[in-house]
Amino acid sequence: MPGRGALCLGLLFHVLLGCGSSRQPGACPAPCECSEPAKTVKCVSKNLTAVPPDLPPYVRTLFLTGNRLARLPAGAFPARRLPDLSALNLSGNHLRAVEAGALAALPALRQLDLSGNPLVSLSPQAFGEGGSSLEELALRGALRDHGVLLSLATMLQAGALRNLSRLELADNGLLLLPAGMFTALLALRQLDLSNSSLVGLRNVSFQGLGQLQSLNLSDGSLGVLRNGTQAQFRGLPALRRVGLGRNAWVCDCTVEDLVAWLKEGDQAEGKEALTCAYPDKALGKALLKINGSDLNCSVPVDLPSQLQTSYVFLGIVLALIGAIFLLVLYLNRKGIKKWMHNIRDACRDHMEGYHYRYEINADPRLTNLSSNSDV
């Protein structure tokens, strides 16, 4: 029986070893770091090319950054496997495409960071047909491709992210924003458009954003803020902070309304530090210290009125020239009459001589007579 006991011990050892080597449900993927008490998984700079399929179901915060994912296909996150995942950081992954349905299987997702990815394709159905309850979306430096910006605008306008309260679009060098891009974001509280190349906001509408509290337009290329934009700011009851620092403000006659708005309210953050960039004579001067007299602005005259005035003046000049000409003719009427008579007599003599030669040439007898008389 000693042999049978040894065999049983061997089999028991083998079973225990096998159980120890198999991964238990909820185990941490090999390249990642997991903390079940903190409900957090970190897969940072592991050169991953796909989302790990065996993420623990307890995870609420997932850091999947600094990898080489390239694309996020449909079903990248298994359905019903991550019911509690609320914060997902996918920044700096070299992502170029987020396909339809890629984020549809994350019902609890509230925060998403796609910053620092060179996106060239973003499907408006990335969150599925029914949209998402996402509250915070960061796309810093991820919208360099204009087509991706248009796809994002389509997604927002369709109401796919109607619960969004924070939107970060900084560091994208934006030249122009699609019209009505933010009109469906009725819950939006923070909007970051800093470090852009926007020279104006004429095409941008903030109407309806009654919950908007913070708008960051700093570190851009804004040269002027027109009356329509200022009126929109005044119409946003919750707006408390508008960042306008480090823009290229043009201090000509168009800046008067901006200066008046800055002086009358407290919405502009750090308004004391706002300075002129153009023209050279106003370089570095604080906007709050500019007066109308410094700008030498005359009363504006519209172009049609200017042209009408010019035409009236031209008519007066021509009428005066015509009157002078008629006056000269009247004063010299006798001389002109004599000159006209002289011209008439000269023309008559010339015509008589021409008629005489014609008659001679036409009658052979007169021609012979004329020749004989010459002899």
C-alpha positions in Angstrom: 0.0 0.0 0.0 2.9 2.4 0.4 3.1 2.6 -3.5 -0.6 3.5 -3.7 -0.2 6.2 -1.0 2.7 7.7 -2.9 0.6 7.7 -6.1 -2.3 9.5 -4.4 0.1 12.1 -3.0 1.5 12.7 -6.4 -1.9 13.1 -8.0 -3.0 15.5 -5.2 0.2 17.6 -5.7 -0.4 17.7 -9.5 -4.0 18.9 -9.0 -3.0 21.6 -6.6 -0.2 22.8 -8.9 -2.7 22.9 -11.8 -5.2 24.9 -9.9 -2.5 27.3 -8.8 -1.3 27.9 -12.4 -4.8 28.6 -13.8 -6.1 32.2 -13.7 -8.9 32.8 -11.4 -11.9 34.9 -12.5 -11.1 38.5 -11.9 -7.3 38.0 -12.1 -5.1 40.9 -13.4 -3.9 40.7 -17.0 -0.2 39.9 -17.2 1.1 43.2 -18.5 -1.1 45.4 -16.2 -1.1 46.4 -12.6 -4.4 46.0 -10.7 -5.8 47.1 -7.4 -9.1 45.5 -6.4 -9.6 47.7 -3.3 -9.2 50.8 -5.5 -11.1 49.2 -8.4 -8.3 50.4 -10.7 -6.3 48.7 -13.5 -3.2 50.3 -15.1 -1.8 49.2 -18.4 0.6 52.0 -19.0 3.4 51.9 -21.7 3.2 48.2 -22.3 3.3 48.3 -26.1 -0.2 46.8 -26.2 -1.8 46.6 -29.7 -5.3 45.7 -28.4 -7.4 46.0 -25.3 -6.7 43.1 -23.0 -9.7 40.7 -23.2 -9.5 39.5 -19.7 -9.8 42.7 -17.6 -11.2 42.1 -14.2 -15.0 42.9 -13.9 -14.5 44.9 -10.8 -12.6 47.7 -12.5 -14.0 51.2 -12.4 -11.0 53.2 -13.5 -8.9 51.9 -16.4 -5.6 53.5 -17.5 -4.7 52.2 -20.9 -2.2 54.8 -22.0 1.1 55.0 -23.9 0.5 51.9 -25.9 0.2 51.2 -29.7 -3.5 50.4 -30.2 -3.7 52.1 -33.6 -7.5 51.4 -33.8 -10.4 50.7 -31.5 -12.7 48.3 -33.4 -16.3 47.5 -32.6 -16.6 45.3 -29.5 -13.1 46.4 -28.3 -14.6 46.1 -24.8 -16.5 42.8 -24.3 -20.2 43.2 -23.7 -21.4 42.9 -20.1 -17.8 42.2 -18.9 -17.1 45.7 -17.5 -20.4 46.8 -16.0 -18.9 49.3 -13.5 -16.2 50.9 -15.7 -16.8 54.6 -15.3 -13.4 56.2 -16.1 -11.4 55.3 -19.2 -8.1 56.9 -20.1 -6.9 56.0 -23.7 -4.5 59.0 -24.2 -1.3 58.7 -26.1 -2.0 55.4 -27.7 -1.3 56.3 -31.3 -5.0 55.7 -32.0 -6.0 56.6 -35.5 -9.5 55.2 -35.7 -12.4 54.8 -33.3 -15.0 52.7 -35.1 -18.7 52.4 -34.7 -19.7 50.5 -31.6 -16.2 50.6 -30.1 -17.4 52.1 -26.8 -21.0 50.8 -26.9 -20.5 48.0 -24.3 -19.7 50.4 -21.4 -23.0 51.3 -19.8 -21.4 53.0 -16.8 -18.8 55.1 -18.6 -18.8 58.7 -17.5 -15.2 59.9 -18.2 -13.3 59.3 -21.4 -9.8 60.7 -22.4 -8.7 60.3 -26.0 -6.1 63.1 -25.8 -2.8 62.9 -27.7 -4.0 60.5 -30.3 -3.6 61.3 -34.1 -7.2 60.5 -35.0 -8.1 60.4 -38.6 -11.4 58.6 -38.2 -14.1 59.0 -35.4 -17.4 57.3 -36.1 -20.4 59.3 -34.9 -21.8 55.9 -33.8 -18.7 55.1 -31.6 -21.0 54.9 -28.5 -23.7 52.9 -30.3 -27.0 53.8 -31.7 -28.5 54.9 -28.4 -25.7 57.3 -27.5 -24.0 57.4 -24.1 -24.3 58.8 -20.6 -20.8 60.2 -20.8 -20.2 63.3 -18.7 -16.6 64.2 -19.5 -14.8 64.0 -22.8 -11.1 65.1 -23.4 -9.8 65.4 -26.9 -6.7 67.5 -26.3 -4.5 67.4 -29.4 -6.6 64.7 -31.1 -8.6 66.8 -33.6 -5.8 67.9 -36.0 -7.8 66.2 -38.9 -10.7 68.4 -40.0 -12.8 65.3 -40.9 -12.6 64.1 -37.3 -13.8 67.5 -36.1 -16.8 67.3 -38.4 -17.5 63.7 -37.2 -17.4 65.0 -33.6 -19.8 67.8 -34.5 -22.2 65.4 -36.1 -22.1 63.2 -33.0 -22.7 66.1 -30.7 -25.5 67.6 -32.8 -27.3 64.3 -33.0 -27.5 64.2 -29.2 -25.3 61.1 -28.7 -23.6 62.9 -25.7 -26.5 64.9 -24.4 -25.3 64.5 -20.8 -21.9 65.9 -21.4 -20.9 68.4 -18.8 -17.2 68.9 -19.6 -15.6 69.0 -23.1 -11.9 69.6 -23.6 -10.9 70.6 -27.2 -7.6 72.4 -26.4 -4.3 72.1 -28.2 -5.9 71.3 -31.6 -5.0 74.4 -33.5 -8.6 74.8 -34.6 -9.2 77.4 -37.3 -13.0 77.1 -37.6 -15.7 75.4 -35.6 -18.7 73.9 -37.4 -21.8 76.0 -37.0 -24.1 74.9 -34.2 -21.6 72.4 -32.8 -22.5 72.9 -29.2 -26.2 73.7 -29.4 -27.4 70.2 -28.2 -25.1 70.1 -25.2 -27.7 71.6 -22.8 -25.9 70.1 -19.7 -22.4 71.5 -20.6 -20.7 73.3 -17.8 -17.0 73.5 -18.9 -15.7 74.1 -22.4 -12.0 74.3 -23.2 -11.0 75.8 -26.5 -7.6 77.1 -25.5 -4.5 77.0 -27.6 -6.5 77.2 -30.9 -6.0 79.2 -34.0 -9.5 80.8 -33.9 -9.3 84.4 -35.0 -13.0 85.1 -34.2 -16.1 83.5 -32.9 -18.6 84.8 -35.5 -19.5 81.2 -36.6 -19.8 79.9 -33.0 -23.1 79.8 -31.1 -23.3 79.4 -27.4 -27.0 80.0 -27.3 -28.9 77.5 -25.2 -26.0 76.5 -23.0 -27.7 77.7 -19.8 -25.5 75.5 -17.6 -22.2 76.7 -19.0 -20.0 78.0 -16.2 -16.5 78.1 -17.6 -15.2 78.9 -21.2 -11.5 78.9 -21.9 -10.4 80.8 -25.0 -6.9 81.6 -23.8 -3.6 81.1 -25.7 -5.3 81.6 -29.1 -5.3 83.9 -32.1 -8.4 86.0 -31.2 -8.1 89.5 -32.4 -11.6 90.8 -31.8 -14.7 89.8 -29.9 -17.8 91.2 -31.7 -21.0 92.4 -30.3 -22.9 89.2 -31.1 -20.5 87.1 -29.1 -20.6 89.5 -26.1 -24.4 89.4 -26.2 -24.3 85.6 -26.1 -22.0 85.8 -23.0 -24.4 88.2 -21.3 -27.3 85.8 -22.0 -25.6 82.9 -20.2 -26.8 83.1 -16.6 -24.4 80.6 -15.2 -21.3 81.8 -17.0 -18.7 83.0 -14.4 -15.4 82.5 -16.1 -14.2 83.4 -19.6 -10.5 82.9 -20.2 -9.2 85.4 -22.8 -5.5 85.7 -21.9 -2.6 85.6 -24.3 -4.6 86.4 -27.5 -3.5 88.8 -30.3 -6.0 91.6 -29.6 -6.2 94.3 -32.3 -6.7 97.7 -30.6 -8.5 99.7 -33.4 -12.0 101.0 -33.5 -13.4 97.5 -33.4 -12.1 96.9 -29.8 -14.3 99.6 -28.2 -17.2 97.2 -27.6 -14.9 94.6 -26.1 -13.4 97.2 -23.7 -16.9 98.3 -22.7 -17.9 94.7 -22.0 -14.7 94.1 -19.9 -15.3 97.2 -17.8 -19.0 96.5 -17.1 -18.8 92.9 -16.0 -16.7 90.2 -14.2 -17.1 87.3 -16.6 -13.6 87.8 -18.1 -10.9 86.1 -16.0 -7.8 88.1 -15.5 -9.0 91.0 -17.6 -6.5 93.3 -16.0 -3.7 91.4 -17.8 -5.2 91.6 -21.3 -3.1 93.7 -23.6 -3.0 94.9 -27.2 -0.9 93.1 -29.8 -1.6 95.4 -32.8 -1.0 98.1 -34.0 2.6 98.8 -32.9 1.8 102.1 -31.2 -0.6 100.3 -28.9 1.6 97.2 -28.3 1.5 96.1 -24.7 -1.2 98.6 -23.6 -3.8 97.2 -21.2 -7.3 96.9 -22.8 -8.9 98.3 -19.7 -6.9 101.5 -20.1 -8.0 102.2 -23.6 -10.3 105.1 -24.3 -12.2 106.1 -27.4 -10.0 109.2 -27.8 -6.9 106.9 -28.0 -8.3 105.2 -31.0 -9.2 108.4 -33.1 -12.4 106.8 -34.3 -14.6 109.0 -36.3 -18.3 108.6 -36.6 -18.7 105.6 -38.9 -20.1 106.4 -42.4 -21.4 103.5 -44.4 -20.1 103.1 -47.9 -23.4 103.8 -49.8 -23.6 107.2 -48.2 -20.0 108.0 -49.1 -20.6 107.0 -52.7 -23.8 109.1 -52.8 -22.0 112.1 -51.5 -19.2 111.7 -54.1 -21.8 111.5 -56.9 -23.5 114.7 -55.8 -20.2 116.5 -55.7 -19.2 115.3 -59.1 -22.5 116.5 -60.5 -22.0 119.9 -59.0 -18.6 120.2 -60.6 -19.8 119.1 -64.0 -22.7 121.6 -63.9 -20.3 124.4 -63.0 -18.0 123.5 -65.9 -21.0 123.5 -68.3 -22.2 126.9 -67.0 -18.8 128.4 -67.5 -18.6 127.0 -71.0 -22.0 128.5 -71.9 -21.0 131.9 -70.4 -17.9 132.0 -72.6 -19.9 131.2 -75.7 -22.4 134.0 -74.8 -19.7 136.6 -74.2 -18.0 135.8 -77.5 -21.1 135.3 -79.5 -20.3 138.0 -82.2 -16.9 136.6 -82.8 -18.3 133.1 -83.0 -21.0 134.3 -85.4 -18.4 135.9 -87.7 -16.2 132.8 -87.5 -19.2 130.6 -88.5 -20.0 133.0 -91.5 -16.4 132.8 -92.6 -16.4 129.0 -92.5 -19.7 129.0 -94.4 -18.4 131.2 -97.2 -15.2 129.2 -97.5 -17.2 126.0 -97.7 -19.5 127.6 -100.4 -16.5 128.7 -102.5 -14.9 125.3 -102.3 -18.2 123.6 -103.3 -18.7 126.0 -106.3 -15.2 125.3 -107.5 -15.7 121.6 -107.2 -19.1 121.8 -109.1 -17.5 123.9 -111.9 -14.7 121.3 -112.4 -17.3 118.5 -112.4 -19.4 120.2 -115.2 -16.3 120.7 -117.4 -15.2 117.1 -117.0 -18.7 115.9 -117.7 -19.2 117.9 -121.1 -16.6 117.1 -123.9 -17.3 120.5 -125.6 -16.5 122.5 -122.6 -13.4 120.3 -122.2 -12.2 121.2 -125.7 -13.1 124.8 -125.2 -11.2 125.0 -122.0 -8.1 123.4 -123.7 -8.2 125.9 -126.6 -8.5 128.8 -124.4 -5.5 127.6 -122.5 -3.5 127.4 -125.8 
